[in-house]
Amino acid sequence: MSAVSRDAAETEMISLEGYSLSDLRVDRSPELTQAVRRVLSQVERPRVNLGGNGPPGRAD
């Protein structure tokens, strides 16, 4: 039996569970800074949608 729940997904992003928006505004941790940079870089360079008829977007 695994300690990881069936609903868990592996990710490189930090968990923001329990954070409020005001917490995020004052948090200057290197982990949060890196996560924000990663998300912004993915928004700047979206990947091509290789399947379906929908608009281009990200699958991850």
N, CA, C and O atoms as a Tinker XYZ file with bonds, in Angstrom:
   240  protein
     1  N      0.844000   -1.188000    0.000000    73     2
     2  CA     0.000000    0.000000    0.000000    64     1     3
     3  C      0.879000    1.237000    0.000000    63     2     4     5
     4  O      1.840000    1.315000    0.766000    81     3
     5  N      0.565000    2.194000   -0.841000    73     3     6
     6  CA     1.344000    3.411000   -0.978000    64     5     7
     7  C      0.830000    4.500000   -0.045000    63     6     8     9
     8  O     -0.364000    4.571000    0.246000    81     7
     9  N      1.740000    5.341000    0.417000    73     7    10
    10  CA     1.362000    6.465000    1.265000    64     9    11
    11  C      0.779000    7.612000    0.452000    63    10    12    13
    12  O      0.170000    8.522000    1.014000    81    11
    13  N      0.960000    7.578000   -0.864000    73    11    14
    14  CA     0.446000    8.632000   -1.743000    64    13    15
    15  C     -0.990000    8.297000   -2.115000    63    14    16    17
    16  O     -1.291000    7.162000   -2.484000    81    15
    17  N     -1.876000    9.284000   -2.019000    73    15    18
    18  CA    -3.272000    9.026000   -2.350000    64    17    19
    19  C     -3.435000    8.813000   -3.850000    63    18    20    21
    20  O     -2.590000    9.234000   -4.641000    81    19
    21  N     -4.505000    8.168000   -4.229000    73    19    22
    22  CA    -4.769000    7.900000   -5.644000    64    21    23
    23  C     -4.973000    9.192000   -6.431000    63    22    24    25
    24  O     -4.706000    9.230000   -7.632000    81    23
    25  N     -5.436000   10.238000   -5.776000    73    23    26
    26  CA    -5.703000   11.502000   -6.449000    64    25    27
    27  C     -4.456000   12.365000   -6.588000    63    26    28    29
    28  O     -4.497000   13.399000   -7.254000    81    27
    29  N     -3.354000   11.962000   -5.974000    73    27    30
    30  CA    -2.138000   12.766000   -6.015000    64    29    31
    31  C     -1.513000   12.709000   -7.403000    63    30    32    33
    32  O     -1.548000   11.683000   -8.082000    81    31
    33  N     -0.946000   13.829000   -7.801000    73    31    34
    34  CA    -0.264000   13.920000   -9.088000    64    33    35
    35  C      1.138000   14.465000   -8.838000    63    34    36    37
    36  O      1.334000   15.369000   -8.025000    81    35
    37  N      2.099000   13.901000   -9.546000    73    35    38
    38  CA     3.465000   14.384000   -9.410000    64    37    39
    39  C      3.596000   15.713000  -10.138000    63    38    40    41
    40  O      3.130000   15.855000  -11.268000    81    39
    41  N      4.226000   16.679000   -9.495000    73    39    42
    42  CA     4.379000   18.006000  -10.077000    64    41    43
    43  C      5.663000   18.648000   -9.581000    63    42    44    45
    44  O      6.180000   18.290000   -8.523000    81    43
    45  N      6.169000   19.594000  -10.349000    73    43    46
    46  CA     7.350000   20.349000   -9.943000    64    45    47
    47  C      6.954000   21.594000   -9.160000    63    46    48    49
    48  O      7.814000   22.264000   -8.588000    81    47
    49  N      5.676000   21.905000   -9.129000    73    47    50
    50  CA     5.200000   23.122000   -8.487000    64    49    51
    51  C      5.058000   22.923000   -6.980000    63    50    52    53
    52  O      4.856000   21.808000   -6.500000    81    51
    53  N      5.167000   24.022000   -6.253000    73    51    54
    54  CA     4.988000   23.965000   -4.809000    64    53    55
    55  C      3.501000   23.913000   -4.481000    63    54    56    57
    56  O      2.672000   24.350000   -5.279000    81    55
    57  N      3.167000   23.389000   -3.330000    73    55    58
    58  CA     1.780000   23.344000   -2.897000    64    57    59
    59  C      1.410000   24.688000   -2.280000    63    58    60    61
    60  O      2.137000   25.221000   -1.442000    81    59
    61  N      0.282000   25.220000   -2.700000    73    59    62
    62  CA    -0.216000   26.473000   -2.146000    64    61    63
    63  C     -1.398000   26.228000   -1.214000    63    62    64    65
    64  O     -2.153000   27.144000   -0.889000    81    63
    65  N     -1.541000   24.986000   -0.794000    73    63    66
    66  CA    -2.628000   24.630000    0.110000    64    65    67
    67  C     -2.500000   25.437000    1.400000    63    66    68    69
    68  O     -1.435000   25.480000    2.015000    81    67
    69  N     -3.573000   26.059000    1.788000    73    67    70
    70  CA    -3.582000   26.835000    3.020000    64    69    71
    71  C     -3.127000   28.280000    2.859000    63    70    72    73
    72  O     -3.157000   29.046000    3.822000    81    71
    73  N     -2.704000   28.666000    1.649000    73    71    74
    74  CA    -2.283000   30.045000    1.401000    64    73    75
    75  C     -3.489000   30.890000    1.016000    63    74    76    77
    76  O     -4.368000   30.439000    0.281000    81    75
    77  N     -3.524000   32.111000    1.516000    73    75    78
    78  CA    -4.502000   33.079000    1.040000    64    77    79
    79  C     -3.794000   33.986000    0.036000    63    78    80    81
    80  O     -2.569000   33.953000   -0.074000    81    79
    81  N     -4.555000   34.788000   -0.690000    73    79    82
    82  CA    -3.928000   35.713000   -1.630000    64    81    83
    83  C     -3.040000   36.716000   -0.901000    63    82    84    85
    84  O     -1.992000   37.110000   -1.414000    81    83
    85  N     -3.452000   37.125000    0.280000    73    83    86
    86  CA    -2.612000   38.067000    1.031000    64    85    87
    87  C     -1.309000   37.403000    1.482000    63    86    88    89
    88  O     -0.273000   38.064000    1.547000    81    87
    89  N     -1.349000   36.112000    1.791000    73    87    90
    90  CA    -0.120000   35.377000    2.119000    64    89    91
    91  C      0.827000   35.371000    0.923000    63    90    92    93
    92  O      2.030000   35.578000    1.078000    81    91
    93  N      0.285000   35.135000   -0.263000    73    91    94
    94  CA     1.110000   35.075000   -1.473000    64    93    95
    95  C      1.732000   36.431000   -1.804000    63    94    96    97
    96  O      2.857000   36.502000   -2.299000    81    95
    97  N      1.001000   37.488000   -1.530000    73    95    98
    98  CA     1.521000   38.832000   -1.825000    64    97    99
    99  C      2.733000   39.186000   -0.991000    63    98   100   101
   100  O      3.596000   39.934000   -1.451000    81    99
   101  N      2.822000   38.667000    0.229000    73    99   102
   102  CA     3.953000   39.024000    1.102000    64   101   103
   103  C      5.053000   37.966000    1.123000    63   102   104   105
   104  O      6.132000   38.206000    1.665000    81   103
   105  N      4.787000   36.797000    0.535000    73   103   106
   106  CA     5.768000   35.710000    0.530000    64   105   107
   107  C      6.891000   36.009000   -0.468000    63   106   108   109
   108  O      6.631000   36.200000   -1.656000    81   107
   109  N      8.107000   36.049000    0.002000    73   107   110
   110  CA     9.274000   36.314000   -0.853000    64   109   111
   111  C     10.229000   35.118000   -0.863000    63   110   112   113
   112  O     11.430000   35.273000   -1.085000    81   111
   113  N      9.688000   33.944000   -0.625000    73   111   114
   114  CA    10.527000   32.751000   -0.565000    64   113   115
   115  C     11.073000   32.408000   -1.947000    63   114   116   117
   116  O     10.413000   32.663000   -2.954000    81   115
   117  N     12.271000   31.832000   -2.002000    73   115   118
   118  CA    12.844000   31.424000   -3.292000    64   117   119
   119  C     11.987000   30.380000   -4.009000    63   118   120   121
   120  O     11.932000   30.367000   -5.239000    81   119
   121  N     11.325000   29.513000   -3.260000    73   119   122
   122  CA    10.493000   28.474000   -3.870000    64   121   123
   123  C      9.305000   29.084000   -4.612000    63   122   124   125
   124  O      8.989000   28.671000   -5.728000    81   123
   125  N      8.649000   30.064000   -3.992000    73   123   126
   126  CA     7.515000   30.702000   -4.641000    64   125   127
   127  C      7.982000   31.527000   -5.834000    63   126   128   129
   128  O      7.333000   31.524000   -6.880000    81   127
   129  N      9.090000   32.225000   -5.690000    73   127   130
   130  CA     9.637000   33.020000   -6.797000    64   129   131
   131  C      9.936000   32.135000   -7.999000    63   130   132   133
   132  O      9.623000   32.504000   -9.132000    81   131
   133  N     10.537000   30.974000   -7.767000    73   131   134
   134  CA    10.851000   30.043000   -8.853000    64   133   135
   135  C      9.573000   29.511000   -9.496000    63   134   136   137
   136  O      9.505000   29.387000  -10.719000    81   135
   137  N      8.561000   29.195000   -8.691000    73   135   138
   138  CA     7.303000   28.678000   -9.232000    64   137   139
   139  C      6.619000   29.726000  -10.105000    63   138   140   141
   140  O      6.091000   29.397000  -11.167000    81   139
   141  N      6.623000   30.980000   -9.669000    73   139   142
   142  CA     6.004000   32.058000  -10.457000    64   141   143
   143  C      6.748000   32.236000  -11.774000    63   142   144   145
   144  O      6.119000   32.394000  -12.820000    81   143
   145  N      8.060000   32.213000  -11.740000    73   143   146
   146  CA     8.850000   32.341000  -12.973000    64   145   147
   147  C      8.557000   31.208000  -13.940000    63   146   148   149
   148  O      8.456000   31.425000  -15.147000    81   147
   149  N      8.421000   29.991000  -13.408000    73   147   150
   150  CA     8.142000   28.833000  -14.261000    64   149   151
   151  C      6.778000   28.978000  -14.943000    63   150   152   153
   152  O      6.647000   28.722000  -16.140000    81   151
   153  N      5.783000   29.384000  -14.186000    73   151   154
   154  CA     4.445000   29.551000  -14.749000    64   153   155
   155  C      4.443000   30.656000  -15.809000    63   154   156   157
   156  O      3.867000   30.481000  -16.883000    81   155
   157  N      5.079000   31.785000  -15.516000    73   155   158
   158  CA     5.114000   32.888000  -16.475000    64   157   159
   159  C      5.835000   32.501000  -17.759000    63   158   160   161
   160  O      5.428000   32.917000  -18.844000    81   159
   161  N      6.894000   31.714000  -17.653000    73   159   162
   162  CA     7.602000   31.286000  -18.865000    64   161   163
   163  C      6.743000   30.350000  -19.702000    63   162   164   165
   164  O      6.829000   30.364000  -20.930000    81   163
   165  N      5.913000   29.535000  -19.049000    73   163   166
   166  CA     5.020000   28.646000  -19.790000    64   165   167
   167  C      3.890000   29.419000  -20.455000    63   166   168   169
   168  O      3.428000   29.039000  -21.531000    81   167
   169  N      3.444000   30.491000  -19.828000    73   167   170
   170  CA     2.405000   31.326000  -20.423000    64   169   171
   171  C      2.966000   32.066000  -21.635000    63   170   172   173
   172  O      2.273000   32.234000  -22.638000    81   171
   173  N      4.213000   32.506000  -21.543000    73   171   174
   174  CA     4.840000   33.218000  -22.650000    64   173   175
   175  C      5.062000   32.318000  -23.864000    63   174   176   177
   176  O      4.991000   32.781000  -25.002000    81   175
   177  N      5.330000   31.033000  -23.626000    73   175   178
   178  CA     5.611000   30.088000  -24.709000    64   177   179
   179  C      4.691000   28.878000  -24.614000    63   178   180   181
   180  O      5.142000   27.795000  -24.241000    81   179
   181  N      3.395000   29.038000  -24.948000    73   179   182
   182  CA     2.489000   27.892000  -24.858000    64   181   183
   183  C      2.863000   26.811000  -25.865000    63   182   184   185
   184  O      3.429000   27.096000  -26.920000    81   183
   185  N      2.546000   25.593000  -25.530000    73   183   186
   186  CA     2.817000   24.466000  -26.422000    64   185   187
   187  C      1.661000   24.293000  -27.393000    63   186   188   189
   188  O      0.536000   24.711000  -27.120000    81   187
   189  N      1.947000   23.678000  -28.516000    73   187   190
   190  CA     0.940000   23.435000  -29.540000    64   189   191
   191  C      0.019000   22.313000  -29.088000    63   190   192   193
   192  O      0.467000   21.331000  -28.495000    81   191
   193  N     -1.259000   22.460000  -29.368000    73   191   194
   194  CA    -2.240000   21.417000  -29.094000    64   193   195
   195  C     -2.153000   20.396000  -30.219000    63   194   196   197
   196  O     -2.483000   20.708000  -31.363000    81   195
   197  N     -1.709000   19.171000  -29.908000    73   195   198
   198  CA    -1.482000   18.166000  -30.938000    64   197   199
   199  C     -2.719000   17.325000  -31.257000    63   198   200   201
   200  O     -2.676000   16.489000  -32.161000    81   199
   201  N     -3.791000   17.527000  -30.549000    73   199   202
   202  CA    -4.977000   16.728000  -30.816000    64   201   203
   203  C     -6.239000   17.520000  -30.569000    63   202   204   205
   204  O     -6.237000   18.492000  -29.814000    81   203
   205  N     -7.292000   17.113000  -31.193000    73   203   206
   206  CA    -8.577000   17.784000  -30.989000    64   205   207
   207  C     -8.735000   19.012000  -31.847000    63   206   208   209
   208  O     -7.827000   19.415000  -32.574000    81   207
   209  N     -9.904000   19.593000  -31.746000    73   207   210
   210  CA   -10.242000   20.760000  -32.551000    64   209   211
   211  C    -10.213000   22.058000  -31.770000    63   210   212   213
   212  O    -10.514000   23.120000  -32.315000    81   211
   213  N     -9.853000   21.983000  -30.501000    73   211   214
   214  CA    -9.853000   23.161000  -29.654000    64   213   215
   215  C     -8.717000   24.102000  -29.969000    63   214   216   217
   216  O     -7.872000   23.806000  -30.813000    81   215
   217  N     -8.694000   25.227000  -29.299000    73   215   218
   218  CA    -7.613000   26.196000  -29.520000    64   217   219
   219  C     -6.288000   25.656000  -28.995000    63   218   220   221
   220  O     -6.282000   24.748000  -28.163000    81   219
   221  N     -5.171000   26.196000  -29.463000    73   219   222
   222  CA    -3.878000   25.770000  -28.935000    64   221   223
   223  C     -3.843000   25.981000  -27.422000    63   222   224   225
   224  O     -4.406000   26.942000  -26.898000    81   223
   225  N     -3.189000   25.089000  -26.759000    73   223   226
   226  CA    -3.116000   25.208000  -25.310000    64   225   227
   227  C     -2.129000   24.222000  -24.736000    63   226   228   229
   228  O     -1.369000   23.589000  -25.469000    81   227
   229  N     -2.140000   24.094000  -23.454000    73   227   230
   230  CA    -1.224000   23.213000  -22.754000    64   229   231
   231  C     -1.963000   21.948000  -22.329000    63   230   232   233
   232  O     -3.144000   21.985000  -21.984000    81   231
   233  N     -1.254000   20.852000  -22.361000    73   231   234
   234  CA    -1.828000   19.588000  -21.908000    64   233   235
   235  C     -1.376000   19.254000  -20.498000    63   234   236   237
   236  O     -1.886000   18.318000  -19.883000    81   235
   237  N     -0.438000   20.002000  -19.994000    73   235   238
   238  CA     0.061000   19.711000  -18.644000    64   237   239
   239  C     -0.380000   20.768000  -17.727000    63   238   240
   240  O     -0.070000   20.721000  -16.536000    81   239
